[in-house]
Structure formats: C-alpha cells, structure tokens
Amino acid sequence: MEALQGISWGIIAPILVIQLILLIIALIDLSKINQTNGPKWLWAIIVILGSIWGPVLYFVIGRKQS
C-alpha cells in the first residue's frame, strides 16, 4: 500500500479517463462500421489489449475510408 501513496494521481487519473473514453468510442465505432481494414475481431482485440495505443491505431489504420 505504501507504493500507491507515492503515485501522483493528479497526473495519472486524466490519462486513465482518456484511455477509457477512447476504448469505449473505438468499440462503439467498431460495432457500427460495416468494413474495416482487416477482420473486426482482430481490431477488437487490439483495441481492448492495446492500452491507449490500440484505439489510436484503430482510428488511424483500422477504419476503412470510403
């Protein structure tokens, strides 16, 4: 428990909130979009397990541009 007391939550909390928002938006978009660059199941795994970079990669690379 002493290790958690030394953490600056004022810096970490906004990063966690941004990560959660990106994750939710990416999963909602992935469920609504018809086609992606690659299989949808793979993008879902990348978004969920990719921390903050998974959703960013999905929006940059994974979305199929029409």
C-alpha positions in Angstrom: 0.0 0.0 0.0 2.9 2.4 0.6 3.8 2.2 -3.2 0.3 3.6 -4.0 0.8 6.6 -1.7 3.8 7.8 -3.7 1.8 7.9 -7.0 0.8 11.3 -8.3 -2.9 10.6 -9.1 -3.4 14.1 -10.4 -1.3 13.1 -13.5 -2.4 9.5 -13.9 -6.2 10.0 -13.4 -6.7 12.1 -16.6 -4.7 9.6 -18.6 -6.8 6.7 -17.4 -10.0 8.7 -18.2 -8.8 9.4 -21.7 -7.9 5.8 -22.2 -11.3 4.6 -21.1 -13.1 7.1 -23.3 -11.0 6.2 -26.3 -11.7 2.5 -25.6 -15.4 2.9 -25.4 -15.7 5.2 -28.5 -13.5 2.8 -30.6 -15.6 -0.3 -29.6 -18.8 1.5 -30.4 -17.5 2.7 -33.7 -16.1 -0.8 -34.5 -19.5 -2.4 -33.8 -21.4 0.1 -36.1 -19.0 0.2 -39.0 -19.6 -2.2 -41.9 -16.0 -2.8 -43.1 -12.6 -2.4 -41.6 -9.0 -2.8 -42.8 -8.7 -6.4 -41.5 -11.0 -8.6 -39.5 -13.2 -6.9 -36.9 -12.4 -9.5 -34.2 -8.7 -8.7 -34.6 -9.3 -4.9 -34.2 -11.5 -5.6 -31.2 -8.6 -7.5 -29.5 -6.1 -4.7 -30.5 -8.4 -2.0 -29.1 -9.0 -3.9 -25.8 -5.5 -5.1 -25.2 -3.6 -2.2 -26.8 -3.8 0.1 -23.8 -4.0 3.7 -25.1 -2.4 2.8 -28.5 -5.0 0.2 -29.5 -7.8 2.7 -30.1 -5.5 5.2 -31.7 -4.2 2.6 -34.2 -7.8 1.6 -34.9 -8.8 5.1 -35.8 -5.7 5.8 -37.9 -5.2 2.4 -39.7 -8.3 0.2 -39.0 -11.1 2.3 -40.3 -11.8 1.7 -44.0 -12.1 5.0 -45.8 -14.9 5.2 -48.3 
